[in-house]
Amino acid sequence: MLRRALGPGQLIATGVGCMIGAGIFLSTPGLAHRYGAPALLGGYLVAALACALTALCYAEFAAVDGGAGSAYSYARLTLGPRAAWLVAGALVLEYSFGAAAVANLWMKGPVGGAIASIGVAVLLAFGIRISAGLNTALVVLKCGVLAILVAGAFSRTGGRGFPFAFEGDWSAVAGPAVFSYLGFETVSTLGLECKRPARDLPFGVIGSLAVTTAIYLVVIAAYGAVMPPLRAEMAGMAPAFEPAARLAIAVGLSTVLIAMMMGQSRVFFAMAKDGALPAVMGRISERTLAPVGAIAVSGVAITVLCLTIPAGKLYDLAVIGTLIAFTAVAGVLPLLRRKQPRSTFRVPLIWLIAPAAAIVNLYIVARMIAPVAIELVIFAAIWIVAGIGINRTRG
């Protein structure tokens, strides 16, 4: 068994660490300069709505399942192993492709991204106590630096932000903004390392999303306060704050990479324990109680992706994979309610919230899918063929 060492605070820190990163430091400034701060507000609120509805669905599943497979395990529980394999493909896009995109952005190139991926894999192999403890410390540092940057932005305008109105093409912002919220569902992969999963996992899923949404709204207000004279590549802050911005970017992206690789390794671990992947991926270190087999495979996969696929493509495919996983979880939640009518957490108005979550997520997918449709089809074909091959090999 994996080490049960995580409490609600560390679960929230893991989610926040994954969400406050690439989106807020790199994509958000560019979106603000392209579409305007009011459009940024609208897009992020739409993305927050989609994620909030989905987070409720994840929370109920997490309270019932309490495992490491996240959406894969939820699909297996309700629809069976074949559907679960397809959902697992979406999680590979979300975590592996997303981690590779973040690593390349962080290190400004595929070689550096590959080195960073290997380094994070080594860190995770030391066990959840060390990796989660370091992540929590970095999240505190990151939020502290963000507070300094926001205070600096408002000090330039006497505390005045932009008018909170929906203007501009906010629907075009919603898709990329989802990537900024990717992370709350990573908490659901830590059920086997959580002290009290039935209670703490729903709290961690919803709590991390709530904290992050509040941070985003404050930061977006800061963008509105200082635009347009400042440069996007410096996270929208004044040149005097460039050192702090650079520190925030470096720390922010490091925690995202840690959380994403952590999530992918736990999904692979759950799949190996179910017999869907080779048993070596279910190996646990006797010393650290870390799933070292799954961590090694995740590190290798993310390193290869860093070296072979452009960061922009990785980013778009990761967002689409995330939304597909979100849609799957929302779509099958009513089936779970029929099988498991009692739970420590239940989604209110399930017949309204679950379909609404699926519809909003599919709408954002439709807005984003065209530029990477061919790559998505190729990946789906490879994943399905791999599943057929593994199934025949393992009987």
N, C-alpha and C positions, 0 to 999 in steps of 0.2 A: 504493500500500500504506500501511497505517497504521504508525505508528512503533513498533518493537519496543523497549520501554524498561523492561518490568516484569520483576523477578526474583521469587523465591519469597517473600521478605519482604513486598514490596509487594502481592503477590496475597493473602497471608494478611491483611494490613492492610485490603485492600478488603473481604474477606469479613467480618472482625470489625467493620469500620466499618458495614457494612450490618446485621449482626445485633444488635450492642449499641446499641440505640436505642429505638424506640417501644415495643417489648415490655418491656424491662427497666425503663424509666423511667415508662411510663404505664399499660400494660395489666397488668403484673405486680403492682403494688401493689393495684390494684382487685381482681384475682383473689384475691390473698392475703386481703384483707379480706372478700371474699364467700364464699370456700370454705375458708379457713384455710390456714396455711402447709404442713401435711402434704399436703393435697390439691394444693397448688401443686407440691410436690416430685414427687408421682406424675405429675401432668400433664406437667411439663417433662421427666421421664425418658421417658415414653411418646413425647412429641414428639421428643425426642432420638434415641430408638430408630428412629422412622420416618425421621428425617432422616439418621441414620447409615447405615442400609441403603440409602437413596436416594443418599447421597453416594458410596458405593462404586460405584454404577451410573454416576453422573455422571463419576466419575474415570476409568473405563475408556473411556467415550465421548470424554472430553476428550483422553485420550492418543492415541486413534485419529484424531479429527476435527481438533482444534486450530484451529477456526475461531471465528467470532463469534456464531453463531446459537443456541448452547446447545441446548435441547430441540427447537427448531424444526429445526435442522440434523440432529440425531440422528434425528428422525422422517423427515426427507427422505431421509436416507441409507439407512434401513431399509424404509420404507413408501411413499415417493414424495411428490410435491408436494401432493396433495390432503389426505392425512393431516397433512402438515407444516403446512398452512394452519390446520387445526383446532387443532393444538398451539400455533401462534403466537397464536391467540386467547387461549389460557390464559395465555401469557406477557404479553399486553397487560393482562389482569386482574392478573397478579402484579406487573408493574413499573409500568405507568401508573396503575392504580387504587391500587396500594400507595403509590406516590410521592405521589399526590394526597392520600391519607389522612394520610400523614406530614407533608406540607407544611401541611395545615390544622391538624393537632394542634400542630405546631411554632409556627405563627404565630397560633394560636387564632382562626381565622376564614378563610373562603374568599378574601377579598381579599388578606389577608396571605400565604396559601398560594400564591395565583397569583403574587404578586410574588416570593416565594421561589423558585418554580419557574423563573421567567424568569431570575432571578439565577444559579441553578445551571446553567441551559442556557448562559449566557454564559461561566461558568467553564469548563465542559467544552469549549467551543469553543477555548479557549486551548491545548488539547492534553493528552495523557495525562501528560506529565511534570509539568506544573503541578498538574493536578487530582489525580493520584495522590499527588504529594508533599504537597499540602495535606491530603489525606485521611489520609495516614499520620501527619502531625503532630497532627491532631485526634484520631485514635485513641489516640495516646500520651497526650495531654492527658486524654481521656475516661477512659481506664483508670486514670490517676493519681488523678483526682478520685473515681472509684469506690472505689479503694483507701482513700482518706481516709474516705469515707462508711461503708464496711464496718468499718473500724477503729473509727470512732466508735460504730457500732451495737454491736459486741462489747464496747467499753469500758464500756457502760452495764450489761452483765450479767456482767462478769468473764470474758468469752470463751465463755459458754455459749450454744449454739444450741438449736433445738428438736430433739426426738427424730426421727431419720430413719425414719419409718414411713409406710406408705401408708394414709392415712385420708381420709375425706370423698369427695366426688364428683370424684375426680381425672380421670375420663374427660371431664367437662365442661370441664376446664382444658386438655386436650390440644389441642383445635382452636385456640383462641386462642393457645396457646403456640407453635404452628407458625409464626405470624407473627414471633415473636421469633427464630426460627432462619432466617428467610428471609434469604438473603445468601450462603451458601456456594456456591449455584449461580450467583450473579452472577460469580464467578471464572471460570466456564466460558465466559462471553461475551468474555473478554479474550485468547483464543488468538492473535489476529492482532497483539496488542500485547505478547505475552510473548516473552522472549528464547529460551527453550527450552520450547516448549509441551508436547511429548511427556513431558517429565520434570516440569516445574514446575506444570502445571495440575493433575494429580492431587494433588500435594503441597499446592497452595494450597486446593483444594476440601476435602480431608480435614483438613488442618491448621487451617484457619480454623474449621471446625465443632468440632474438638477443643478449641481454645483457648476458644471461646465457651461450650461446655458446661461447662468447668471454672469459668469466670467466673460463669455462672448459678448453679451449685450453691453457690458461696461467697456470692453475693448473697442467694439464697433462704434460706440458713442465717442470714444477717443479718436478714432479715425475721422469721424465727422467733424470733430473739433479742430483738427489740424490740417485737413485736406483743403486745397490741392497742393500746397507748395512743397510737401515733403516727398521723399523718394520711396517708391514701393519696395525696392530691394532692401531697405533698412527697416522693414516692418512698419512703415508709415510714421516713424518717429523722427524727431529732430536730430541733425548730425551730432549735437552735443551728447545725445544719448546712444550713439552708435555702439560704443563698447558694451553697454548693458544689453542692447538689442542683440548683438552678436552672441553674448553669453546666453541669453534667453533662447535663441534659436538653437544653439549647440545642445544645451541641456534639454530643451523641449523635444528635439528630434531623437535624442538618445533614449528618453523614456518611452517614446512611441515605438521605437524599434524593439526595446526590451519587452513591452507589453504584447506587441504583435507576434513576435517569435514565441513568446510564452503561450499565447493563445493557439498558434498553429501546432506547437509541440503537444499540447494537451489534447487537441482534436485527433492528431495522429495516434496518440497513446490510447485514446478511447476506441478508435477504429481497430487498432491492433488487438486490444483486449476482446473485441467483438469478433475477431477473426477476419475482418475485412481487409487488413493489411498484414504483412509478415510479422511473425511473433517477435522478431528482434526489435521492432519499434515499440514493443511493450516492456522492454527491459528497464529495470529500476536500479539505480546505484545503491548498493548496500550501505554505503557511508553517508551519502547526502540525501537519499530517498528521492532523488530527482529522476524523472523519466529520460534518462540519458540517451536511450535508443531513438526516441522520437525527437529529442533536441538535436541530435547529430544529423538526422535526416532533414529536419527543418532548416538547419544551418546550411547544409549542402545545397538544398533546393533554392533557398533565398540567394545564396552566393551565385549560383548558376544564372538565376533570373537577373541579378544585378549586371552580369557580364554580357547578357545576350539580348535584352529587350530595352528599348528606350524608356526613360523614366516617365514620359508623358503617357505612353501606352499602358505602362504598369499602373499608373494612377487611375486612368479611366476604367480599366478592367477591374481594379480593386473596388472602385465605387459600385460598379454594376454587380459584381459578385456579392458585395455587402447587401445591396438592395434585394437581390434574389433571395439571399438567406433570410432577410427580414420578411419578405413576402411569404416565404415558406412557413416560417414560425407563426405568423399571424393567421395564415390559411388553415393550419392544422390544429390551432388551439381549441376550436370547438370539439374536435375529436378527442382531445385530451380530457376535456371537461366531462365527456360522456364516460370515459374509462376511469377517470379519477375525479369524482365529484367533490372530494374533500381535499383541502390544501391549506397551508398556513397563509397563502396569499391567493386571492381570486380577483381576476379582472372584473371590474364592474361593467355592466351593460355589454357583456361579451359579444352579443350578436350585432352590436353597433360598432364597438371599438375594433374588434378583430378584422372585419371586412374593410373598415375605413383605413386601417393601417396598411392592409394589402393594396388597396386602390391607390393610396397616396404614393406608396413605394413604386408601384408599377408605372404610375404617371411620370415619376422622375426617371425611371429606367427608359421610358419611351423618349424622353427629352435628350438622353445621353448616348443611346446605343449606336446611332448611325456611324460615328467615326471609327468604332472598334468592332463593328458587326462581324467582319470577316475573321478577325482574330478570336472573337468569342466563339464563333462556329468551329474554328480549328481546335481551340482548347476543348470545347465540349466533345468533339469527335474523339480526340485523344483520350480524354478522361473516360468516356464510355467504353472505348476499346480496351483501355487498361483495366476497367472494372470487369469486363467479360473475361479477359485473360486471367486475372487473379481468381475470379470465381471458378473457372475451369481447372486452374492449377490446384486450388485448394479443395476441389470437389464440391 
